[in-house]
Amino acid sequence: QHLHQLAAKMINDFEDSLLPEERRQLSKIFPQSFCNSDYIEAPAGKEETQKSSMLKLLRISFRLIESWEFPSQTLSGTVSNSLAVGNPNQITEKLADLKMGISVLIKGCLDGQPNMDDNDSLPLPFEDFYLTTGENNLRESFRLLACFKKDMHKVETYLRVANCRRSLDSNCTL
């Protein structure tokens, strides 16, 4: 939740720093853009998320976090140069903490079972995907922030559903 809120604040601050014309142009671009994580198989909507197992949601969350480990360094640099985000390493540190926590939960779910997930064997989508983002390239900076926000929203949602299932709550609706 913290990372999703941070991502939302970062993109809002970024948009507020733009001129109205720049903002209009960027709002047309993102819906047509794609993100690094689009190559990670994930539920396509609320219904599919509800039907997914806790283990599957944890694994997808792990992959999403993992896909941001390297780009988060670029994200921290891009954002901290233009916005007052605080500690530029905050994002990278939070991602590492979350990845470790999800890893513990996955191991707890497996509890001696073999690790049989087809997603684990896939290489992460090209780690240099976001390297084209330059400080002067508004479009790429916006895309980076928008993708980060989108992915952190997915992670927050998947972890909320997984946590609900863990608590054996019969009403785990989104």
VMD Tcl script that builds the backbone (N, CA, C; Angstrom):
set m [mol new atoms 522]
animate dup $m
set s [atomselect $m all]
$s set {name element resname resid chain x y z} {
  {N N GLN 1 A 0.829 -1.181 0.000}
  {CA C GLN 1 A 0.000 0.000 0.000}
  {C C GLN 1 A 0.879 1.252 0.000}
  {N N HIS 2 A 1.950 1.210 0.791}
  {CA C HIS 2 A 2.842 2.366 0.869}
  {C C HIS 2 A 3.437 2.695 -0.500}
  {N N LEU 3 A 3.899 1.672 -1.219}
  {CA C LEU 3 A 4.492 1.906 -2.537}
  {C C LEU 3 A 3.465 2.437 -3.540}
  {N N HIS 4 A 2.252 1.931 -3.469}
  {CA C HIS 4 A 1.207 2.420 -4.371}
  {C C HIS 4 A 0.880 3.877 -4.061}
  {N N GLN 5 A 0.781 4.224 -2.794}
  {CA C GLN 5 A 0.517 5.617 -2.410}
  {C C GLN 5 A 1.672 6.529 -2.823}
  {N N LEU 6 A 2.894 6.047 -2.636}
  {CA C LEU 6 A 4.067 6.814 -3.037}
  {C C LEU 6 A 4.068 7.039 -4.554}
  {N N ALA 7 A 3.751 5.979 -5.299}
  {CA C ALA 7 A 3.695 6.089 -6.761}
  {C C ALA 7 A 2.619 7.092 -7.190}
  {N N ALA 8 A 1.461 7.050 -6.548}
  {CA C ALA 8 A 0.375 7.986 -6.882}
  {C C ALA 8 A 0.791 9.421 -6.570}
  {N N LYS 9 A 1.449 9.632 -5.449}
  {CA C LYS 9 A 1.922 10.973 -5.092}
  {C C LYS 9 A 2.978 11.460 -6.079}
  {N N MET 10 A 3.889 10.570 -6.456}
  {CA C MET 10 A 4.946 10.947 -7.389}
  {C C MET 10 A 4.368 11.364 -8.737}
  {N N ILE 11 A 3.416 10.596 -9.240}
  {CA C ILE 11 A 2.858 10.941 -10.554}
  {C C ILE 11 A 2.013 12.212 -10.468}
  {N N ASN 12 A 1.301 12.406 -9.360}
  {CA C ASN 12 A 0.526 13.640 -9.188}
  {C C ASN 12 A 1.453 14.854 -9.114}
  {N N ASP 13 A 2.539 14.743 -8.335}
  {CA C ASP 13 A 3.512 15.833 -8.234}
  {C C ASP 13 A 4.146 16.112 -9.596}
  {N N PHE 14 A 4.435 15.034 -10.324}
  {CA C PHE 14 A 5.032 15.186 -11.648}
  {C C PHE 14 A 4.073 15.925 -12.582}
  {N N GLU 15 A 2.807 15.508 -12.578}
  {CA C GLU 15 A 1.807 16.156 -13.430}
  {C C GLU 15 A 1.607 17.616 -13.038}
  {N N ASP 16 A 1.627 17.898 -11.728}
  {CA C ASP 16 A 1.463 19.277 -11.263}
  {C C ASP 16 A 2.608 20.180 -11.707}
  {N N SER 17 A 3.776 19.589 -11.944}
  {CA C SER 17 A 4.931 20.383 -12.363}
  {C C SER 17 A 4.925 20.677 -13.865}
  {N N LEU 18 A 3.983 20.078 -14.598}
  {CA C LEU 18 A 3.930 20.259 -16.050}
  {C C LEU 18 A 3.068 21.458 -16.445}
  {N N LEU 19 A 3.347 21.954 -17.613}
  {CA C LEU 19 A 2.494 22.981 -18.198}
  {C C LEU 19 A 1.212 22.303 -18.693}
  {N N PRO 20 A 0.099 23.038 -18.767}
  {CA C PRO 20 A -1.170 22.415 -19.194}
  {C C PRO 20 A -1.072 21.678 -20.534}
  {N N GLU 21 A -0.364 22.233 -21.490}
  {CA C GLU 21 A -0.234 21.586 -22.800}
  {C C GLU 21 A 0.540 20.271 -22.685}
  {N N GLU 22 A 1.598 20.259 -21.885}
  {CA C GLU 22 A 2.378 19.030 -21.674}
  {C C GLU 22 A 1.501 17.965 -21.025}
  {N N ARG 23 A 0.715 18.373 -20.074}
  {CA C ARG 23 A -0.177 17.446 -19.362}
  {C C ARG 23 A -1.190 16.827 -20.325}
  {N N ARG 24 A -1.756 17.650 -21.208}
  {CA C ARG 24 A -2.728 17.146 -22.187}
  {C C ARG 24 A -2.081 16.122 -23.121}
  {N N GLN 25 A -0.887 16.421 -23.597}
  {CA C GLN 25 A -0.192 15.504 -24.498}
  {C C GLN 25 A 0.111 14.176 -23.808}
  {N N LEU 26 A 0.560 14.233 -22.570}
  {CA C LEU 26 A 0.913 13.006 -21.855}
  {C C LEU 26 A -0.309 12.157 -21.529}
  {N N SER 27 A -1.420 12.784 -21.241}
  {CA C SER 27 A -2.623 12.002 -20.904}
  {C C SER 27 A -3.114 11.187 -22.093}
  {N N LYS 28 A -2.770 11.609 -23.296}
  {CA C LYS 28 A -3.150 10.860 -24.500}
  {C C LYS 28 A -2.192 9.710 -24.771}
  {N N ILE 29 A -0.969 9.825 -24.287}
  {CA C ILE 29 A 0.074 8.856 -24.595}
  {C C ILE 29 A -0.052 7.572 -23.776}
  {N N PHE 30 A -0.219 7.687 -22.467}
  {CA C PHE 30 A -0.093 6.503 -21.623}
  {C C PHE 30 A -1.062 5.376 -21.946}
  {N N PRO 31 A -2.334 5.653 -22.195}
  {CA C PRO 31 A -3.219 4.514 -22.490}
  {C C PRO 31 A -2.734 3.676 -23.675}
  {N N GLN 32 A -1.932 4.271 -24.557}
  {CA C GLN 32 A -1.434 3.538 -25.715}
  {C C GLN 32 A -0.069 2.912 -25.451}
  {N N SER 33 A 0.557 3.268 -24.333}
  {CA C SER 33 A 1.881 2.750 -24.002}
  {C C SER 33 A 1.763 1.374 -23.377}
  {N N PHE 34 A 2.882 0.700 -23.312}
  {CA C PHE 34 A 2.898 -0.565 -22.601}
  {C C PHE 34 A 4.000 -0.499 -21.559}
  {N N CYS 35 A 3.873 -1.363 -20.570}
  {CA C CYS 35 A 4.812 -1.382 -19.453}
  {C C CYS 35 A 5.642 -2.655 -19.492}
  {N N ASN 36 A 6.761 -2.603 -18.852}
  {CA C ASN 36 A 7.655 -3.734 -18.697}
  {C C ASN 36 A 6.892 -4.954 -18.175}
  {N N SER 37 A 6.053 -4.746 -17.203}
  {CA C SER 37 A 5.347 -5.837 -16.531}
  {C C SER 37 A 4.214 -6.438 -17.350}
  {N N ASP 38 A 3.890 -5.849 -18.471}
  {CA C ASP 38 A 2.824 -6.410 -19.306}
  {C C ASP 38 A 3.176 -7.816 -19.788}
  {N N TYR 39 A 4.453 -8.172 -19.698}
  {CA C TYR 39 A 4.899 -9.508 -20.114}
  {C C TYR 39 A 4.779 -10.536 -18.989}
  {N N ILE 40 A 4.412 -10.087 -17.807}
  {CA C ILE 40 A 4.228 -10.995 -16.674}
  {C C ILE 40 A 2.762 -11.397 -16.650}
  {N N GLU 41 A 2.515 -12.715 -16.737}
  {CA C GLU 41 A 1.130 -13.186 -16.731}
  {C C GLU 41 A 0.476 -12.853 -15.406}
  {N N ALA 42 A -0.663 -12.187 -15.490}
  {CA C ALA 42 A -1.385 -11.778 -14.293}
  {C C ALA 42 A -2.882 -11.852 -14.579}
  {N N PRO 43 A -3.691 -11.950 -13.533}
  {CA C PRO 43 A -5.140 -11.971 -13.735}
  {C C PRO 43 A -5.599 -10.729 -14.488}
  {N N ALA 44 A -6.548 -10.930 -15.367}
  {CA C ALA 44 A -7.067 -9.823 -16.181}
  {C C ALA 44 A -8.391 -9.346 -15.613}
  {N N GLY 45 A -8.350 -8.716 -14.473}
  {CA C GLY 45 A -9.565 -8.172 -13.894}
  {C C GLY 45 A -9.893 -8.752 -12.535}
  {N N LYS 46 A -10.933 -8.178 -11.938}
  {CA C LYS 46 A -11.331 -8.557 -10.577}
  {C C LYS 46 A -11.757 -10.017 -10.472}
  {N N GLU 47 A -12.560 -10.458 -11.429}
  {CA C GLU 47 A -13.088 -11.820 -11.366}
  {C C GLU 47 A -11.965 -12.852 -11.416}
  {N N GLU 48 A -11.028 -12.649 -12.325}
  {CA C GLU 48 A -9.906 -13.579 -12.446}
  {C C GLU 48 A -9.000 -13.517 -11.213}
  {N N THR 49 A -8.838 -12.329 -10.656}
  {CA C THR 49 A -8.042 -12.180 -9.430}
  {C C THR 49 A -8.693 -12.963 -8.296}
  {N N GLN 50 A -10.014 -12.864 -8.187}
  {CA C GLN 50 A -10.752 -13.573 -7.136}
  {C C GLN 50 A -10.598 -15.089 -7.262}
  {N N LYS 51 A -10.495 -15.578 -8.500}
  {CA C LYS 51 A -10.399 -17.017 -8.730}
  {C C LYS 51 A -8.973 -17.543 -8.553}
  {N N SER 52 A -7.988 -16.665 -8.546}
  {CA C SER 52 A -6.584 -17.079 -8.447}
  {C C SER 52 A -6.259 -17.539 -7.029}
  {N N SER 53 A -5.385 -18.516 -6.948}
  {CA C SER 53 A -4.974 -19.017 -5.632}
  {C C SER 53 A -4.101 -18.002 -4.922}
  {N N MET 54 A -4.013 -18.149 -3.620}
  {CA C MET 54 A -3.167 -17.270 -2.824}
  {C C MET 54 A -1.714 -17.364 -3.300}
  {N N LEU 55 A -1.255 -18.570 -3.564}
  {CA C LEU 55 A 0.120 -18.786 -4.003}
  {C C LEU 55 A 0.375 -18.096 -5.348}
  {N N LYS 56 A -0.585 -18.204 -6.249}
  {CA C LYS 56 A -0.425 -17.561 -7.561}
  {C C LYS 56 A -0.336 -16.042 -7.410}
  {N N LEU 57 A -1.184 -15.463 -6.575}
  {CA C LEU 57 A -1.163 -14.019 -6.356}
  {C C LEU 57 A 0.153 -13.574 -5.728}
  {N N LEU 58 A 0.664 -14.374 -4.805}
  {CA C LEU 58 A 1.954 -14.047 -4.186}
  {C C LEU 58 A 3.084 -14.108 -5.209}
  {N N ARG 59 A 3.052 -15.134 -6.043}
  {CA C ARG 59 A 4.112 -15.284 -7.058}
  {C C ARG 59 A 4.074 -14.149 -8.083}
  {N N ILE 60 A 2.886 -13.757 -8.495}
  {CA C ILE 60 A 2.767 -12.653 -9.445}
  {C C ILE 60 A 3.266 -11.361 -8.795}
  {N N SER 61 A 2.885 -11.151 -7.550}
  {CA C SER 61 A 3.362 -9.966 -6.823}
  {C C SER 61 A 4.879 -9.966 -6.732}
  {N N PHE 62 A 5.447 -11.132 -6.456}
  {CA C PHE 62 A 6.904 -11.268 -6.368}
  {C C PHE 62 A 7.552 -10.890 -7.695}
  {N N ARG 63 A 6.986 -11.399 -8.787}
  {CA C ARG 63 A 7.532 -11.097 -10.124}
  {C C ARG 63 A 7.408 -9.607 -10.448}
  {N N LEU 64 A 6.291 -8.997 -10.091}
  {CA C LEU 64 A 6.123 -7.567 -10.338}
  {C C LEU 64 A 7.159 -6.754 -9.566}
  {N N ILE 65 A 7.339 -7.102 -8.305}
  {CA C ILE 65 A 8.344 -6.407 -7.483}
  {C C ILE 65 A 9.729 -6.623 -8.079}
  {N N GLU 66 A 10.011 -7.865 -8.441}
  {CA C GLU 66 A 11.305 -8.205 -9.021}
  {C C GLU 66 A 11.551 -7.418 -10.314}
  {N N SER 67 A 10.511 -7.219 -11.098}
  {CA C SER 67 A 10.672 -6.503 -12.370}
  {C C SER 67 A 11.006 -5.024 -12.164}
  {N N TRP 68 A 10.795 -4.512 -10.949}
  {CA C TRP 68 A 11.082 -3.107 -10.653}
  {C C TRP 68 A 12.389 -2.911 -9.894}
  {N N GLU 69 A 13.075 -3.998 -9.548}
  {CA C GLU 69 A 14.312 -3.845 -8.778}
  {C C GLU 69 A 15.321 -2.954 -9.493}
  {N N PHE 70 A 15.596 -3.247 -10.739}
  {CA C PHE 70 A 16.563 -2.462 -11.491}
  {C C PHE 70 A 15.981 -1.112 -11.930}
  {N N PRO 71 A 14.787 -1.094 -12.535}
  {CA C PRO 71 A 14.225 0.201 -12.959}
  {C C PRO 71 A 13.985 1.167 -11.799}
  {N N SER 72 A 13.812 0.665 -10.569}
  {CA C SER 72 A 13.559 1.566 -9.438}
  {C C SER 72 A 14.731 2.509 -9.217}
  {N N GLN 73 A 15.923 2.089 -9.594}
  {CA C GLN 73 A 17.088 2.967 -9.464}
  {C C GLN 73 A 16.956 4.137 -10.432}
  {N N THR 74 A 16.494 3.861 -11.639}
  {CA C THR 74 A 16.252 4.910 -12.626}
  {C C THR 74 A 15.087 5.776 -12.160}
  {N N LEU 75 A 14.055 5.113 -11.637}
  {CA C LEU 75 A 12.880 5.831 -11.147}
  {C C LEU 75 A 13.271 6.781 -10.038}
  {N N SER 76 A 14.048 6.305 -9.082}
  {CA C SER 76 A 14.481 7.148 -7.972}
  {C C SER 76 A 15.264 8.348 -8.484}
  {N N GLY 77 A 16.141 8.122 -9.449}
  {CA C GLY 77 A 16.944 9.208 -10.007}
  {C C GLY 77 A 16.108 10.202 -10.785}
  {N N THR 78 A 15.234 9.687 -11.628}
  {CA C THR 78 A 14.386 10.550 -12.458}
  {C C THR 78 A 13.491 11.421 -11.592}
  {N N VAL 79 A 12.875 10.784 -10.615}
  {CA C VAL 79 A 11.913 11.479 -9.787}
  {C C VAL 79 A 12.604 12.435 -8.822}
  {N N SER 80 A 13.677 11.993 -8.189}
  {CA C SER 80 A 14.316 12.830 -7.183}
  {C C SER 80 A 14.939 14.070 -7.806}
  {N N ASN 81 A 15.260 14.012 -9.096}
  {CA C ASN 81 A 15.817 15.184 -9.756}
  {C C ASN 81 A 14.758 16.244 -10.005}
  {N N SER 82 A 13.515 15.819 -10.169}
  {CA C SER 82 A 12.478 16.783 -10.497}
  {C C SER 82 A 11.487 17.031 -9.364}
  {N N LEU 83 A 11.458 16.153 -8.380}
  {CA C LEU 83 A 10.491 16.275 -7.287}
  {C C LEU 83 A 11.177 16.098 -5.942}
  {N N ALA 84 A 10.530 16.561 -4.916}
  {CA C ALA 84 A 11.057 16.347 -3.571}
  {C C ALA 84 A 10.439 15.073 -3.014}
  {N N VAL 85 A 11.091 13.955 -3.227}
  {CA C VAL 85 A 10.556 12.664 -2.801}
  {C C VAL 85 A 11.161 12.234 -1.474}
  {N N GLY 86 A 12.174 12.903 -1.021}
  {CA C GLY 86 A 12.861 12.465 0.179}
  {C C GLY 86 A 14.046 11.621 -0.203}
  {N N ASN 87 A 14.242 10.528 0.484}
  {CA C ASN 87 A 15.363 9.630 0.218}
  {C C ASN 87 A 15.165 8.943 -1.128}
  {N N PRO 88 A 16.055 9.189 -2.109}
  {CA C PRO 88 A 15.890 8.577 -3.428}
  {C C PRO 88 A 15.954 7.045 -3.391}
  {N N ASN 89 A 16.574 6.485 -2.365}
  {CA C ASN 89 A 16.663 5.026 -2.262}
  {C C ASN 89 A 15.442 4.417 -1.584}
  {N N GLN 90 A 14.514 5.246 -1.148}
  {CA C GLN 90 A 13.332 4.759 -0.426}
  {C C GLN 90 A 12.568 3.723 -1.242}
  {N N ILE 91 A 12.410 3.965 -2.516}
  {CA C ILE 91 A 11.659 3.053 -3.370}
  {C C ILE 91 A 12.377 1.715 -3.467}
  {N N THR 92 A 13.661 1.748 -3.750}
  {CA C THR 92 A 14.453 0.527 -3.888}
  {C C THR 92 A 14.443 -0.265 -2.587}
  {N N GLU 93 A 14.583 0.420 -1.453}
  {CA C GLU 93 A 14.580 -0.256 -0.146}
  {C C GLU 93 A 13.225 -0.892 0.151}
  {N N LYS 94 A 12.155 -0.161 -0.128}
  {CA C LYS 94 A 10.805 -0.699 0.114}
  {C C LYS 94 A 10.533 -1.914 -0.779}
  {N N LEU 95 A 10.977 -1.850 -2.035}
  {CA C LEU 95 A 10.808 -2.990 -2.938}
  {C C LEU 95 A 11.551 -4.215 -2.403}
  {N N ALA 96 A 12.779 -4.015 -1.932}
  {CA C ALA 96 A 13.574 -5.131 -1.396}
  {C C ALA 96 A 12.898 -5.731 -0.169}
  {N N ASP 97 A 12.385 -4.889 0.721}
  {CA C ASP 97 A 11.679 -5.377 1.915}
  {C C ASP 97 A 10.439 -6.169 1.533}
  {N N LEU 98 A 9.684 -5.637 0.589}
  {CA C LEU 98 A 8.461 -6.303 0.152}
  {C C LEU 98 A 8.779 -7.640 -0.519}
  {N N LYS 99 A 9.808 -7.652 -1.348}
  {CA C LYS 99 A 10.209 -8.890 -2.022}
  {C C LYS 99 A 10.576 -9.965 -0.995}
  {N N MET 100 A 11.321 -9.566 0.032}
  {CA C MET 100 A 11.718 -10.528 1.064}
  {C C MET 100 A 10.485 -11.049 1.815}
  {N N GLY 101 A 9.558 -10.165 2.142}
  {CA C GLY 101 A 8.340 -10.579 2.842}
  {C C GLY 101 A 7.491 -11.527 2.016}
  {N N ILE 102 A 7.340 -11.220 0.732}
  {CA C ILE 102 A 6.553 -12.083 -0.153}
  {C C ILE 102 A 7.239 -13.436 -0.296}
  {N N SER 103 A 8.552 -13.441 -0.368}
  {CA C SER 103 A 9.308 -14.693 -0.470}
  {C C SER 103 A 9.042 -15.593 0.737}
  {N N VAL 104 A 9.003 -15.008 1.914}
  {CA C VAL 104 A 8.709 -15.764 3.141}
  {C C VAL 104 A 7.295 -16.348 3.069}
  {N N LEU 105 A 6.348 -15.552 2.602}
  {CA C LEU 105 A 4.965 -16.032 2.486}
  {C C LEU 105 A 4.844 -17.168 1.467}
  {N N ILE 106 A 5.564 -17.049 0.363}
  {CA C ILE 106 A 5.541 -18.107 -0.659}
  {C C ILE 106 A 6.096 -19.404 -0.074}
  {N N LYS 107 A 7.218 -19.308 0.626}
  {CA C LYS 107 A 7.805 -20.504 1.251}
  {C C LYS 107 A 6.838 -21.119 2.252}
  {N N GLY 108 A 6.121 -20.275 2.986}
  {CA C GLY 108 A 5.124 -20.764 3.941}
  {C C GLY 108 A 3.973 -21.471 3.246}
  {N N CYS 109 A 3.583 -20.974 2.093}
  {CA C CYS 109 A 2.500 -21.610 1.329}
  {C C CYS 109 A 2.944 -22.954 0.762}
  {N N LEU 110 A 4.186 -23.008 0.293}
  {CA C LEU 110 A 4.695 -24.247 -0.312}
  {C C LEU 110 A 4.850 -25.334 0.737}
  {N N ASP 111 A 5.377 -24.970 1.904}
  {CA C ASP 111 A 5.528 -25.883 3.036}
  {C C ASP 111 A 5.970 -27.280 2.605}
  {N N GLY 112 A 7.103 -27.334 1.925}
  {CA C GLY 112 A 7.667 -28.618 1.521}
  {C C GLY 112 A 7.234 -29.098 0.156}
  {N N GLN 113 A 6.260 -28.462 -0.448}
  {CA C GLN 113 A 5.816 -28.849 -1.784}
  {C C GLN 113 A 6.844 -28.382 -2.810}
  {N N PRO 114 A 6.944 -29.087 -3.918}
  {CA C PRO 114 A 7.868 -28.619 -4.959}
  {C C PRO 114 A 7.390 -27.297 -5.544}
  {N N ASN 115 A 8.337 -26.494 -5.938}
  {CA C ASN 115 A 8.023 -25.193 -6.509}
  {C C ASN 115 A 7.724 -25.374 -7.994}
  {N N MET 116 A 6.453 -25.481 -8.343}
  {CA C MET 116 A 6.048 -25.757 -9.727}
  {C C MET 116 A 5.280 -24.570 -10.295}
  {N N ASP 117 A 5.995 -23.556 -10.712}
  {CA C ASP 117 A 5.318 -22.402 -11.293}
  {C C ASP 117 A 5.963 -22.064 -12.616}
  {N N ASP 118 A 5.172 -22.054 -13.660}
  {CA C ASP 118 A 5.730 -21.778 -14.984}
  {C C ASP 118 A 6.257 -20.349 -15.097}
  {N N ASN 119 A 5.713 -19.436 -14.328}
  {CA C ASN 119 A 6.190 -18.053 -14.368}
  {C C ASN 119 A 7.604 -17.908 -13.820}
  {N N ASP 120 A 7.991 -18.749 -12.863}
  {CA C ASP 120 A 9.314 -18.640 -12.243}
  {C C ASP 120 A 10.428 -18.923 -13.237}
  {N N SER 121 A 10.165 -19.742 -14.226}
  {CA C SER 121 A 11.221 -20.120 -15.156}
  {C C SER 121 A 11.418 -19.087 -16.268}
  {N N LEU 122 A 10.482 -18.193 -16.416}
  {CA C LEU 122 A 10.600 -17.184 -17.458}
  {C C LEU 122 A 11.600 -16.117 -17.043}
  {N N PRO 123 A 12.459 -15.701 -17.965}
  {CA C PRO 123 A 13.377 -14.615 -17.611}
  {C C PRO 123 A 12.573 -13.327 -17.419}
  {N N LEU 124 A 13.089 -12.459 -16.578}
  {CA C LEU 124 A 12.415 -11.181 -16.405}
  {C C LEU 124 A 12.480 -10.412 -17.712}
  {N N PRO 125 A 11.439 -9.679 -18.032}
  {CA C PRO 125 A 11.471 -8.876 -19.248}
  {C C PRO 125 A 12.688 -7.954 -19.218}
  {N N PHE 126 A 13.293 -7.815 -20.380}
  {CA C PHE 126 A 14.527 -7.052 -20.551}
  {C C PHE 126 A 14.690 -5.962 -19.509}
  {N N GLU 127 A 15.750 -6.106 -18.688}
  {CA C GLU 127 A 15.925 -5.193 -17.567}
  {C C GLU 127 A 16.294 -3.782 -18.006}
  {N N ASP 128 A 16.726 -3.611 -19.252}
  {CA C ASP 128 A 17.062 -2.266 -19.706}
  {C C ASP 128 A 15.869 -1.563 -20.368}
  {N N PHE 129 A 14.679 -2.116 -20.221}
  {CA C PHE 129 A 13.465 -1.580 -20.830}
  {C C PHE 129 A 13.276 -0.099 -20.517}
  {N N TYR 130 A 13.533 0.285 -19.255}
  {CA C TYR 130 A 13.296 1.650 -18.827}
  {C C TYR 130 A 14.542 2.532 -18.913}
  {N N LEU 131 A 15.651 1.990 -19.424}
  {CA C LEU 131 A 16.881 2.769 -19.475}
  {C C LEU 131 A 16.808 3.935 -20.440}
  {N N THR 132 A 15.843 3.917 -21.330}
  {CA C THR 132 A 15.721 5.006 -22.293}
  {C C THR 132 A 15.188 6.272 -21.639}
  {N N THR 133 A 14.774 6.163 -20.385}
  {CA C THR 133 A 14.233 7.344 -19.728}
  {C C THR 133 A 15.358 8.304 -19.403}
  {N N GLY 134 A 15.230 9.500 -19.890}
  {CA C GLY 134 A 16.221 10.527 -19.612}
  {C C GLY 134 A 15.574 11.643 -18.825}
  {N N GLU 135 A 16.378 12.390 -18.124}
  {CA C GLU 135 A 15.848 13.488 -17.312}
  {C C GLU 135 A 15.066 14.471 -18.168}
  {N N ASN 136 A 15.492 14.657 -19.411}
  {CA C ASN 136 A 14.865 15.650 -20.265}
  {C C ASN 136 A 13.689 15.087 -21.060}
  {N N ASN 137 A 13.467 13.810 -20.970}
  {CA C ASN 137 A 12.415 13.210 -21.760}
  {C C ASN 137 A 11.149 13.057 -20.923}
  {N N LEU 138 A 10.280 14.055 -21.012}
  {CA C LEU 138 A 9.046 14.081 -20.230}
  {C C LEU 138 A 8.190 12.852 -20.463}
  {N N ARG 139 A 8.081 12.468 -21.717}
  {CA C ARG 139 A 7.242 11.340 -22.095}
  {C C ARG 139 A 7.704 10.048 -21.407}
  {N N GLU 140 A 8.989 9.796 -21.443}
  {CA C GLU 140 A 9.516 8.571 -20.836}
  {C C GLU 140 A 9.435 8.617 -19.311}
  {N N SER 141 A 9.676 9.772 -18.725}
  {CA C SER 141 A 9.556 9.906 -17.269}
  {C C SER 141 A 8.122 9.648 -16.831}
  {N N PHE 142 A 7.178 10.188 -17.588}
  {CA C PHE 142 A 5.768 9.986 -17.269}
  {C C PHE 142 A 5.395 8.512 -17.398}
  {N N ARG 143 A 5.871 7.870 -18.465}
  {CA C ARG 143 A 5.571 6.451 -18.673}
  {C C ARG 143 A 6.142 5.611 -17.531}
  {N N LEU 144 A 7.348 5.923 -17.118}
  {CA C LEU 144 A 7.975 5.208 -16.016}
  {C C LEU 144 A 7.135 5.336 -14.749}
  {N N LEU 145 A 6.726 6.540 -14.422}
  {CA C LEU 145 A 5.911 6.766 -13.226}
  {C C LEU 145 A 4.539 6.097 -13.343}
  {N N ALA 146 A 3.928 6.199 -14.516}
  {CA C ALA 146 A 2.605 5.603 -14.714}
  {C C ALA 146 A 2.665 4.072 -14.603}
  {N N CYS 147 A 3.709 3.472 -15.158}
  {CA C CYS 147 A 3.867 2.015 -15.072}
  {C C CYS 147 A 4.120 1.585 -13.630}
  {N N PHE 148 A 4.938 2.352 -12.928}
  {CA C PHE 148 A 5.216 2.028 -11.521}
  {C C PHE 148 A 3.931 2.090 -10.702}
  {N N LYS 149 A 3.152 3.117 -10.923}
  {CA C LYS 149 A 1.879 3.255 -10.197}
  {C C LYS 149 A 0.955 2.086 -10.519}
  {N N LYS 150 A 0.844 1.749 -11.795}
  {CA C LYS 150 A -0.029 0.649 -12.228}
  {C C LYS 150 A 0.401 -0.673 -11.585}
  {N N ASP 151 A 1.701 -0.946 -11.593}
  {CA C ASP 151 A 2.201 -2.203 -11.038}
  {C C ASP 151 A 2.065 -2.261 -9.521}
  {N N MET 152 A 2.285 -1.144 -8.852}
  {CA C MET 152 A 2.152 -1.138 -7.392}
  {C C MET 152 A 0.685 -1.275 -6.991}
  {N N HIS 153 A -0.225 -0.798 -7.838}
  {CA C HIS 153 A -1.650 -1.008 -7.580}
  {C C HIS 153 A -1.985 -2.493 -7.691}
  {N N LYS 154 A -1.426 -3.154 -8.712}
  {CA C LYS 154 A -1.650 -4.599 -8.866}
  {C C LYS 154 A -1.126 -5.346 -7.640}
  {N N VAL 155 A 0.101 -5.030 -7.235}
  {CA C VAL 155 A 0.703 -5.713 -6.090}
  {C C VAL 155 A -0.154 -5.492 -4.847}
  {N N GLU 156 A -0.574 -4.267 -4.620}
  {CA C GLU 156 A -1.406 -3.972 -3.455}
  {C C GLU 156 A -2.696 -4.803 -3.492}
  {N N THR 157 A -3.332 -4.876 -4.649}
  {CA C THR 157 A -4.580 -5.631 -4.793}
  {C C THR 157 A -4.349 -7.119 -4.552}
  {N N TYR 158 A -3.326 -7.689 -5.196}
  {CA C TYR 158 A -3.056 -9.121 -5.051}
  {C C TYR 158 A -2.710 -9.471 -3.610}
  {N N LEU 159 A -1.936 -8.631 -2.967}
  {CA C LEU 159 A -1.563 -8.918 -1.579}
  {C C LEU 159 A -2.748 -8.746 -0.632}
  {N N ARG 160 A -3.634 -7.812 -0.939}
  {CA C ARG 160 A -4.833 -7.645 -0.114}
  {C C ARG 160 A -5.708 -8.897 -0.203}
  {N N VAL 161 A -5.891 -9.427 -1.414}
  {CA C VAL 161 A -6.695 -10.636 -1.594}
  {C C VAL 161 A -6.008 -11.825 -0.924}
  {N N ALA 162 A -4.688 -11.957 -1.103}
  {CA C ALA 162 A -3.945 -13.063 -0.476}
  {C C ALA 162 A -4.046 -12.978 1.045}
  {N N ASN 163 A -3.937 -11.787 1.594}
  {CA C ASN 163 A -4.033 -11.610 3.042}
  {C C ASN 163 A -5.426 -11.969 3.533}
  {N N CYS 164 A -6.425 -11.597 2.784}
  {CA C CYS 164 A -7.798 -11.920 3.142}
  {C C CYS 164 A -7.987 -13.444 3.165}
  {N N ARG 165 A -7.435 -14.114 2.169}
  {CA C ARG 165 A -7.550 -15.577 2.115}
  {C C ARG 165 A -6.819 -16.231 3.280}
  {N N ARG 166 A -5.697 -15.638 3.643}
  {CA C ARG 166 A -4.891 -16.163 4.746}
  {C C ARG 166 A -5.662 -16.073 6.070}
  {N N SER 167 A -6.478 -15.018 6.180}
  {CA C SER 167 A -7.241 -14.824 7.412}
  {C C SER 167 A -8.520 -15.649 7.416}
  {N N LEU 168 A -8.731 -16.408 6.339}
  {CA C LEU 168 A -9.897 -17.276 6.195}
  {C C LEU 168 A -11.211 -16.502 6.247}
  {N N ASP 169 A -11.164 -15.254 5.830}
  {CA C ASP 169 A -12.372 -14.431 5.755}
  {C C ASP 169 A -13.192 -14.937 4.568}
  {N N SER 170 A -14.427 -15.202 4.783}
  {CA C SER 170 A -15.252 -15.749 3.697}
  {C C SER 170 A -15.637 -14.692 2.670}
  {N N ASN 171 A -15.458 -13.428 3.015}
  {CA C ASN 171 A -15.836 -12.357 2.095}
  {C C ASN 171 A -14.586 -11.605 1.621}
  {N N CYS 172 A -13.883 -12.193 0.678}
  {CA C CYS 172 A -12.656 -11.590 0.149}
  {C C CYS 172 A -12.918 -10.936 -1.202}
  {N N THR 173 A -13.826 -9.995 -1.222}
  {CA C THR 173 A -14.155 -9.339 -2.485}
  {C C THR 173 A -13.323 -8.088 -2.669}
  {N N LEU 174 A -13.116 -7.742 -3.933}
  {CA C LEU 174 A -12.358 -6.522 -4.254}
  {C C LEU 174 A -13.271 -5.317 -4.284}
}
mol reanalyze $m
mol bondsrecalc $m
mol representation Tube
mol addrep $m
